[in-house]
């Protein structure tokens, strides 16, 4: 178990094999907590144990849920319980999904919705890229279903949590809990904005409600005309900490983006120098594949891998689904840090 002189670790739940001190001295972050915040961690864990929960009660997780609810213990408890309920129900159970899901249609889907992890930014965090201008839901539904799209999204979130972030933390020598996200809107005109927004809204519900405090920085590139004006209004309702993480850029985004991501790590289409063999979108290159930093994720330990294949009966199932597989609009939470922002891993 990793040691942390600045933070009391729980031997029952805290079995970390990577650094556990956050790089920046921000209140409520690992290694930089007050006695009152430490007490809130113990109280939240105790209440959850009394409610019958015994998984994912480690200190880092407790702190993330507490920060998402401004250290209001009861609100954090409600958020955690809601998340656990979703984990048991979504896709037959998220843990089961990690063992069984096989997104074989990914190569066919990529031209219609490029979404991928690619190396790291200057702070050592994973870089996650989505290209919304290429989204074609009609074409995508001829290949797979909305349900499997969301299942793939969740599987990638889980892989972000483990093994990507732990590997990046080991390499950086400090705790990294967030990602640097690039959302490219090149080619998203008014005619496509509604279609793209619908998907972003559904994906955002998963990010907000079930993976709190994972947004490090978000760069919105090639922002459509009028986007900045809309965001200037929306940000008034967002937590200032969240607003500070979001950068809305037009077509001349390269210089600012290169200030965050090394040129050798940024794909050429975004102004960088990287040209991975076979394409950056398919490489998944990063510390999580370097044997010096990578370790088998907890979800991969034990259990025989089965697959959930795509079949003809799984395609063209109509309108996009919500996070629970239904067509109803997803429920959102109170607007605090990590809330009510575009889906970002």
Helices and strands as residue ranges (DSSP letters): H 35-50, H 59-68, H 73-89, G 90-92, H 94-100, H 106-110, E 115-120, E 126-131, G 132-134, H 137-141, H 146-159, I 160-164, H 165-172, E 179-184, H 190-210, E 215-221, H 227-234, G 235-237, H 240-243, E 246-248, H 254-258, G 263-265, G 268-270, H 280-283, G 287-289, G 298-300, G 312-314
